[in-house]
């Protein structure tokens, strides 16, 4: 079973580690075309980020 809360913490920690904290995140919608946002999504068993 996937622990969503743990995965969320891991993602938030990575964001902080890389200095990418921003109010402009669109989780799990890589088709959204808003400019200047980070798109977080899950693909091939990995969480990914599209800028």
C-alpha positions as CSV (number, residue, x, y, z in Angstrom):
1,X,0.0,0.0,0.0
2,X,1.3,3.5,-0.9
3,X,1.7,5.9,2.0
4,X,0.5,9.2,0.4
5,X,1.4,11.2,3.4
6,X,5.0,9.9,3.4
7,X,5.3,10.6,-0.4
8,X,4.0,14.1,0.1
9,X,6.6,14.7,2.9
10,X,9.4,13.4,0.6
11,X,8.3,15.7,-2.2
12,X,8.0,18.7,0.0
13,X,11.5,18.0,1.4
14,X,13.0,17.7,-2.1
15,X,11.4,21.1,-3.0
16,X,12.9,22.7,0.1
17,X,16.3,21.0,-0.6
18,X,16.5,22.5,-4.1
19,X,15.2,25.9,-3.0
20,X,12.2,25.6,-5.2
21,X,9.6,26.8,-2.7
22,X,6.9,28.7,-4.5
23,X,3.2,29.2,-4.1
24,X,2.8,28.2,-7.8
25,X,2.6,24.4,-7.9
26,X,0.1,22.4,-9.8
27,X,0.2,18.8,-8.4
28,X,-0.5,15.9,-10.7
29,X,-1.7,17.9,-13.8
30,X,1.1,17.9,-16.4
31,X,-1.3,19.1,-19.1
32,X,-2.1,22.4,-17.4
33,X,-0.4,25.1,-19.4
34,X,-0.2,28.0,-16.9
35,X,3.1,29.8,-17.1
36,X,5.6,30.0,-14.3
37,X,4.5,27.0,-12.4
38,X,6.0,23.7,-11.3
39,X,4.0,20.7,-12.5
40,X,4.2,17.7,-10.1
41,X,3.1,14.3,-11.5
42,X,3.6,10.6,-11.1
43,X,4.9,8.6,-14.1
44,X,6.6,5.2,-14.5
45,X,6.7,4.7,-10.7
46,X,8.3,8.0,-10.0
47,X,7.3,11.5,-9.0
48,X,8.4,14.0,-11.6
49,X,8.5,17.7,-11.9
50,X,8.0,19.7,-15.1
51,X,9.0,23.4,-15.3
